[in-house]
Amino acid sequence: MTAESPKVVVVVPTYNERDNLPVLARLLADLPVPDLHLLVVDDNSPDGTGEVADGLAAEAPGTVGVLHRTTKDGLGRAYLAGMTRALDEGADVVIQMDADLSHPPAVIPAMVDTLLTTDTAVVLGSRYVTGGSTAADWPWHRKVLSAWANAYVNAILRLHVKDATAGFKAWRSGTLRAIDLPSVHSNGYSFQVEMNYRTVKRGLTIREVPIRFEERTRGASKMSLAVQLESALTPWRLRFGRTRPS
């Protein structure tokens, strides 16, 4: 990793996020992070998100890129495609975040600083460390489900992190190479858990910085029953299955 101005690539999967994406792009452009890039991974959104992304890329060539995928086959596959592209294009730091404005871009400088000034392999934007919080308008059952999911994952996999299902992360490029992205099996939200598990199994350090997680104000959630079932089964597969990281 270079000592000065490491290349930071923010990978953002999108599906029907045409209203949120321009807002996110503006917020990222205003951050005091040198050599910051945005890579949009669009899964052929029927609402025209891909075209909006192309427009942003035309306005900021060399800073905004777009990866068009022809099918919608899950959050994990989209992230893997985007991370692979980012690494191929020389990223030193890869940040993953949602397009729905639930993750605060203003925390990115602190995440990058933590990553670059410590022995950290990945930094999580955490709702559950001191100073973190969830949206005030989250219904109580969402809060209970989220807290239960974190306790469930940690009880099975012993990750020793407060927000095991967090989707806002800053990765060293070396960490992503070490955990062998092509062999990652999980797809939906359990992708986050498998990535953490592979990091911990290699003896690498995860740190958490507090964030306030906001509820989306535009668009619809992508959480489905199939995604929830995969999320419940993945910790057991990782611990006892044959698909452990090498």
Secondary structure as UniProt FT lines:
FT   STRAND          8..14
FT   TURN            18..19
FT   HELIX           20..29
FT   TURN            34..35
FT   STRAND          36..42
FT   TURN            46..47
FT   HELIX           49..59
FT   TURN            61..63
FT   STRAND          64..68
FT   HELIX           75..88
FT   TURN            89..90
FT   STRAND          93..96
FT   HELIX           105..107
FT   HELIX           108..117
FT   STRAND          122..126
FT   TURN            130..131
FT   STRAND          133..134
FT   TURN            136..137
FT   HELIX           140..157
FT   TURN            164..165
FT   STRAND          169..172
FT   HELIX           173..178
FT   TURN            179..180
FT   HELIX           181..183
FT   HELIX           190..201
FT   TURN            202..203
FT   STRAND          206..210
FT   STRAND          212..213
FT   HELIX           225..240
//
